[in-house]
């Protein structure tokens, strides 16, 4: 280490060359770096939702959810299938394998669900969709000495003002 230090003290031009090259490569790297305020993430799940008005959770599970799960068995690109049966509604969530083509898996899932022709007569048409990633970027709390009706009116007015801005795409109350 002493020899390197002695050499750099004797020839100071090399210290300047190293410093300029480090700063130069840093600037080049910084100009090619990707960045975003909100990180982008690819969707890794597909949901199949089926309304079944008036049905109990057991009827939804037997008449709709199990049939969808059976139809999805063995599809390429499917990591795991989970489901939830509620009163009048069933949801099947399909997790996509790492590296699989989301559009191809979505098409395969749609085709498999559309091929099922033994749904109960009261069940509505299944809705197959890729789940989009949304992250909350801002929360606003509205409070004051007013009744609930007035606060709700003010919140809706504030929502309309926010949505009038072209940079804001979604606001929920």
Phi and psi restraints in degrees (value plus and minus 20) as a CYANA .aco file:
   2 UNK   PHI     -83.9   -43.9
   2 UNK   PSI     -54.7   -14.7
   3 UNK   PHI     -88.1   -48.1
   3 UNK   PSI     -58.7   -18.7
   4 UNK   PHI     -85.9   -45.9
   4 UNK   PSI     -64.6   -24.6
   5 UNK   PHI     -81.7   -41.7
   5 UNK   PSI     -64.0   -24.0
   6 UNK   PHI     -83.0   -43.0
   6 UNK   PSI     -60.2   -20.2
   7 UNK   PHI     -84.5   -44.5
   7 UNK   PSI     -64.1   -24.1
   8 UNK   PHI     -89.6   -49.6
   8 UNK   PSI     -50.0   -10.0
   9 UNK   PHI     -90.7   -50.7
   9 UNK   PSI     -58.7   -18.7
  10 UNK   PHI     -90.9   -50.9
  10 UNK   PSI     -57.1   -17.1
  11 UNK   PHI    -141.2  -101.2
  11 UNK   PSI      60.5   100.5
  12 UNK   PHI     -88.9   -48.9
  12 UNK   PSI     -34.6     5.4
  13 UNK   PHI     -81.1   -41.1
  13 UNK   PSI     -53.3   -13.3
  14 UNK   PHI     -89.7   -49.7
  14 UNK   PSI     -50.0   -10.0
  15 UNK   PHI     -84.8   -44.8
  15 UNK   PSI     -62.8   -22.8
  16 UNK   PHI     -85.8   -45.8
  16 UNK   PSI     -62.1   -22.1
  17 UNK   PHI     -81.1   -41.1
  17 UNK   PSI     -64.4   -24.4
  18 UNK   PHI     -84.8   -44.8
  18 UNK   PSI     -61.9   -21.9
  19 UNK   PHI     -85.8   -45.8
  19 UNK   PSI     -64.0   -24.0
  20 UNK   PHI     -84.9   -44.9
  20 UNK   PSI     -60.6   -20.6
  21 UNK   PHI     -87.6   -47.6
  21 UNK   PSI     -58.4   -18.4
  22 UNK   PHI     -84.2   -44.2
  22 UNK   PSI     -65.0   -25.0
  23 UNK   PHI     -85.0   -45.0
  23 UNK   PSI     -61.8   -21.8
  24 UNK   PHI     -82.5   -42.5
  24 UNK   PSI     -68.3   -28.3
  25 UNK   PHI     -84.5   -44.5
  25 UNK   PSI     -53.4   -13.4
  26 UNK   PHI     -84.3   -44.3
  26 UNK   PSI     -63.6   -23.6
  27 UNK   PHI     -85.2   -45.2
  27 UNK   PSI     -61.1   -21.1
  28 UNK   PHI     -82.7   -42.7
  28 UNK   PSI     -64.3   -24.3
  29 UNK   PHI     -84.8   -44.8
  29 UNK   PSI     -60.0   -20.0
  30 UNK   PHI     -85.7   -45.7
  30 UNK   PSI     -55.2   -15.2
  31 UNK   PHI     -91.2   -51.2
  31 UNK   PSI     -41.5    -1.5
  32 UNK   PHI    -119.8   -79.8
  32 UNK   PSI     -20.0    20.0
  33 UNK   PHI     -99.9   -59.9
  33 UNK   PSI     115.6   155.6
  34 UNK   PHI    -107.6   -67.6
  34 UNK   PSI     118.4   158.4
  35 UNK   PHI    -169.8  -129.8
  35 UNK   PSI     136.1   176.1
  36 UNK   PHI    -174.9  -134.9
  36 UNK   PSI     132.6   172.6
  37 UNK   PHI     -85.6   -45.6
  37 UNK   PSI     -63.5   -23.5
  38 UNK   PHI    -132.8   -92.8
  38 UNK   PSI      97.8   137.8
  39 UNK   PHI     -80.2   -40.2
  39 UNK   PSI     119.6   159.6
  40 UNK   PHI    -102.8   -62.8
  40 UNK   PSI     120.6   160.6
  41 UNK   PHI    -161.3  -121.3
  41 UNK   PSI     121.3   161.3
  42 UNK   PHI    -102.7   -62.7
  42 UNK   PSI     124.2   164.2
  43 UNK   PHI     -89.8   -49.8
  43 UNK   PSI     119.5   159.5
  44 UNK   PHI    -142.6  -102.6
  44 UNK   PSI      -9.1    30.9
  45 UNK   PHI    -156.8  -116.8
  45 UNK   PSI     131.2   171.2
  46 UNK   PHI    -145.5  -105.5
  46 UNK   PSI     117.6   157.6
  47 UNK   PHI    -135.3   -95.3
  47 UNK   PSI     122.9   162.9
  48 UNK   PHI    -139.3   -99.3
  48 UNK   PSI      95.4   135.4
  49 UNK   PHI    -136.1   -96.1
  49 UNK   PSI     111.6   151.6
  50 UNK   PHI    -150.5  -110.5
  50 UNK   PSI      91.1   131.1
  51 UNK   PHI     -94.7   -54.7
  51 UNK   PSI     115.7   155.7
  52 UNK   PHI    -156.3  -116.3
  52 UNK   PSI      61.2   101.2
  53 UNK   PHI     -77.4   -37.4
  53 UNK   PSI     113.6   153.6
  54 UNK   PHI      60.1   100.1
  54 UNK   PSI     -17.2    22.8
  55 UNK   PHI    -114.1   -74.1
  55 UNK   PSI     126.2   166.2
  56 UNK   PHI     -97.0   -57.0
  56 UNK   PSI     144.6   184.6
  57 UNK   PHI     -78.0   -38.0
  57 UNK   PSI     -54.6   -14.6
  58 UNK   PHI     -86.1   -46.1
  58 UNK   PSI     -62.4   -22.4
  59 UNK   PHI     -85.4   -45.4
  59 UNK   PSI     -58.7   -18.7
  60 UNK   PHI     -83.9   -43.9
  60 UNK   PSI     -63.6   -23.6
  61 UNK   PHI     -83.3   -43.3
  61 UNK   PSI     -67.5   -27.5
  62 UNK   PHI     -93.9   -53.9
  62 UNK   PSI     -61.8   -21.8
  63 UNK   PHI    -103.6   -63.6
  63 UNK   PSI     -44.5    -4.5
  64 UNK   PHI    -146.2  -106.2
  64 UNK   PSI     -79.2   -39.2
  65 UNK   PHI     -83.8   -43.8
  65 UNK   PSI     -66.6   -26.6
  66 UNK   PHI     -82.3   -42.3
  66 UNK   PSI     -56.1   -16.1
  67 UNK   PHI     -86.9   -46.9
  67 UNK   PSI     -59.2   -19.2
  68 UNK   PHI     -87.3   -47.3
  68 UNK   PSI     -64.0   -24.0
  69 UNK   PHI     -80.2   -40.2
  69 UNK   PSI     -61.5   -21.5
  70 UNK   PHI     -84.6   -44.6
  70 UNK   PSI     -58.3   -18.3
  71 UNK   PHI     -88.2   -48.2
  71 UNK   PSI     -47.5    -7.5
  72 UNK   PHI    -108.5   -68.5
  72 UNK   PSI     -28.6    11.4
  73 UNK   PHI     -81.8   -41.8
  73 UNK   PSI     112.4   152.4
  74 UNK   PHI      63.9   103.9
  74 UNK   PSI     -16.1    23.9
  75 UNK   PHI     -91.7   -51.7
  75 UNK   PSI     120.6   160.6
  76 UNK   PHI     -89.2   -49.2
  76 UNK   PSI     119.1   159.1
  77 UNK   PHI      67.4   107.4
  77 UNK   PSI     -19.8    20.2
  78 UNK   PHI    -117.7   -77.7
  78 UNK   PSI      99.4   139.4
  79 UNK   PHI    -102.8   -62.8
  79 UNK   PSI     -71.8   -31.8
  80 UNK   PHI    -173.5  -133.5
  80 UNK   PSI     128.1   168.1
  81 UNK   PHI    -142.3  -102.3
  81 UNK   PSI     104.8   144.8
  82 UNK   PHI    -145.3  -105.3
  82 UNK   PSI     137.5   177.5
  83 UNK   PHI    -164.5  -124.5
  83 UNK   PSI     137.6   177.6
  84 UNK   PHI    -155.8  -115.8
  84 UNK   PSI     108.8   148.8
  85 UNK   PHI    -132.4   -92.4
  85 UNK   PSI     101.7   141.7
  86 UNK   PHI    -141.7  -101.7
  86 UNK   PSI     153.1   193.1
  87 UNK   PHI     -84.6   -44.6
  87 UNK   PSI     102.4   142.4
  88 UNK   PHI      48.8    88.8
  88 UNK   PSI      -7.9    32.1
  89 UNK   PHI    -178.7  -138.7
  89 UNK   PSI     119.1   159.1
  90 UNK   PHI    -150.7  -110.7
  90 UNK   PSI     120.7   160.7
  91 UNK   PHI    -150.6  -110.6
  91 UNK   PSI     110.0   150.0
  92 UNK   PHI    -137.2   -97.2
  92 UNK   PSI     106.6   146.6
  93 UNK   PHI    -129.2   -89.2
  93 UNK   PSI     107.3   147.3
  94 UNK   PHI    -129.8   -89.8
  94 UNK   PSI      98.2   138.2
  95 UNK   PHI    -112.3   -72.3
  95 UNK   PSI     111.8   151.8
  96 UNK   PHI    -110.4   -70.4
  96 UNK   PSI     120.3   160.3
  97 UNK   PHI     -85.0   -45.0
  97 UNK   PSI     129.3   169.3
  98 UNK   PHI     -82.0   -42.0
  98 UNK   PSI     109.2   149.2
  99 UNK   PHI      68.7   108.7
  99 UNK   PSI     -25.1    14.9
 100 UNK   PHI     -98.4   -58.4
 100 UNK   PSI     131.5   171.5
 101 UNK   PHI     -96.3   -56.3
 101 UNK   PSI      94.9   134.9
 102 UNK   PHI     -82.4   -42.4
 102 UNK   PSI     -62.1   -22.1
 103 UNK   PHI     -85.1   -45.1
 103 UNK   PSI     -59.0   -19.0
 104 UNK   PHI     -87.0   -47.0
 104 UNK   PSI     -64.0   -24.0
 105 UNK   PHI     -84.7   -44.7
 105 UNK   PSI     -60.0   -20.0
 106 UNK   PHI     -81.0   -41.0
 106 UNK   PSI     -63.4   -23.4
 107 UNK   PHI     -84.0   -44.0
 107 UNK   PSI     -62.7   -22.7
 108 UNK   PHI     -83.0   -43.0
 108 UNK   PSI     -61.3   -21.3
 109 UNK   PHI     -86.0   -46.0
 109 UNK   PSI     -63.4   -23.4
 110 UNK   PHI     -79.9   -39.9
 110 UNK   PSI     -65.0   -25.0
 111 UNK   PHI     -84.1   -44.1
 111 UNK   PSI     -61.0   -21.0
 112 UNK   PHI     -85.5   -45.5
 112 UNK   PSI     -61.1   -21.1
 113 UNK   PHI     -91.0   -51.0
 113 UNK   PSI     -59.2   -19.2
 114 UNK   PHI     -86.6   -46.6
 114 UNK   PSI     -44.3    -4.3
 115 UNK   PHI     -96.0   -56.0
 115 UNK   PSI     -33.2     6.8
 116 UNK   PHI     -97.0   -57.0
 116 UNK   PSI     101.3   141.3
 117 UNK   PHI    -137.5   -97.5
 117 UNK   PSI      -7.1    32.9
 118 UNK   PHI    -134.4   -94.4
 118 UNK   PSI       9.0    49.0
 119 UNK   PHI     -90.6   -50.6
 119 UNK   PSI     132.7   172.7
 120 UNK   PHI     -79.3   -39.3
 120 UNK   PSI     134.4   174.4
 121 UNK   PHI     -83.7   -43.7
 121 UNK   PSI     -52.7   -12.7
 122 UNK   PHI    -101.1   -61.1
 122 UNK   PSI     -34.0     6.0
 123 UNK   PHI     -91.1   -51.1
 123 UNK   PSI     118.7   158.7
 124 UNK   PHI    -103.8   -63.8
 124 UNK   PSI     152.4   192.4
 125 UNK   PHI     -86.5   -46.5
 125 UNK   PSI     114.2   154.2
 126 UNK   PHI     -85.7   -45.7
 126 UNK   PSI     123.4   163.4
 127 UNK   PHI    -130.1   -90.1
 127 UNK   PSI      94.2   134.2
 128 UNK   PHI    -126.0   -86.0
 128 UNK   PSI     104.0   144.0
 129 UNK   PHI    -169.5  -129.5
 129 UNK   PSI     129.0   169.0
 130 UNK   PHI     -96.0   -56.0
 130 UNK   PSI     112.9   152.9
 131 UNK   PHI     -99.7   -59.7
 131 UNK   PSI     104.0   144.0
 132 UNK   PHI    -107.5   -67.5
 132 UNK   PSI     123.2   163.2
 133 UNK   PHI    -104.1   -64.1
 133 UNK   PSI     102.9   142.9
 134 UNK   PHI    -150.2  -110.2
 134 UNK   PSI     115.4   155.4
 135 UNK   PHI    -143.3  -103.3
 135 UNK   PSI     118.0   158.0
 136 UNK   PHI     -90.0   -50.0
 136 UNK   PSI     110.2   150.2
 137 UNK   PHI    -124.9   -84.9
 137 UNK   PSI     -42.1    -2.1
 138 UNK   PHI    -176.7  -136.7
 138 UNK   PSI     117.9   157.9
 139 UNK   PHI    -139.3   -99.3
 139 UNK   PSI     114.3   154.3
 140 UNK   PHI    -142.1  -102.1
 140 UNK   PSI     111.4   151.4
 141 UNK   PHI    -129.1   -89.1
 141 UNK   PSI     110.0   150.0
 142 UNK   PHI    -131.3   -91.3
 142 UNK   PSI     106.4   146.4
 143 UNK   PHI    -166.6  -126.6
 143 UNK   PSI     146.8   186.8
 144 UNK   PHI     141.4   181.4
 144 UNK   PSI     154.7   194.7
 145 UNK   PHI    -103.9   -63.9
 145 UNK   PSI      58.0    98.0
 146 UNK   PHI    -170.5  -130.5
 146 UNK   PSI     142.3   182.3
 147 UNK   PHI     -95.9   -55.9
 147 UNK   PSI     147.2   187.2
 148 UNK   PHI     -81.0   -41.0
 148 UNK   PSI     -56.7   -16.7
 149 UNK   PHI     -81.4   -41.4
 149 UNK   PSI     -64.3   -24.3
 150 UNK   PHI     -86.6   -46.6
 150 UNK   PSI     -62.7   -22.7
 151 UNK   PHI     -82.9   -42.9
 151 UNK   PSI     -59.9   -19.9
 152 UNK   PHI     -85.9   -45.9
 152 UNK   PSI     -61.1   -21.1
 153 UNK   PHI     -80.8   -40.8
 153 UNK   PSI     -64.5   -24.5
 154 UNK   PHI     -84.9   -44.9
 154 UNK   PSI     -59.0   -19.0
 155 UNK   PHI     -84.3   -44.3
 155 UNK   PSI     -62.1   -22.1
 156 UNK   PHI     -86.5   -46.5
 156 UNK   PSI     -58.0   -18.0
 157 UNK   PHI     -84.6   -44.6
 157 UNK   PSI     -62.7   -22.7
 158 UNK   PHI     -84.5   -44.5
 158 UNK   PSI     -59.8   -19.8
 159 UNK   PHI     -80.5   -40.5
 159 UNK   PSI     -63.8   -23.8
 160 UNK   PHI     -83.6   -43.6
 160 UNK   PSI     -57.7   -17.7
 161 UNK   PHI     -85.2   -45.2
 161 UNK   PSI     -61.1   -21.1
 162 UNK   PHI     -85.0   -45.0
 162 UNK   PSI     -62.4   -22.4
 163 UNK   PHI     -90.0   -50.0
 163 UNK   PSI     -38.1     1.9
 164 UNK   PHI     -90.1   -50.1
 164 UNK   PSI     -39.9     0.1
 165 UNK   PHI     -98.7   -58.7
 165 UNK   PSI     110.7   150.7
 166 UNK   PHI     -86.8   -46.8
 166 UNK   PSI     -42.7    -2.7
 167 UNK   PHI    -100.6   -60.6
 167 UNK   PSI     -31.2     8.8
 168 UNK   PHI    -128.2   -88.2
 168 UNK   PSI     103.3   143.3
 169 UNK   PHI    -122.8   -82.8
 169 UNK   PSI     -44.7    -4.7
 170 UNK   PHI    -169.2  -129.2
 170 UNK   PSI     114.9   154.9
 171 UNK   PHI    -157.0  -117.0
 171 UNK   PSI     112.2   152.2
 172 UNK   PHI    -142.2  -102.2
 172 UNK   PSI     123.3   163.3
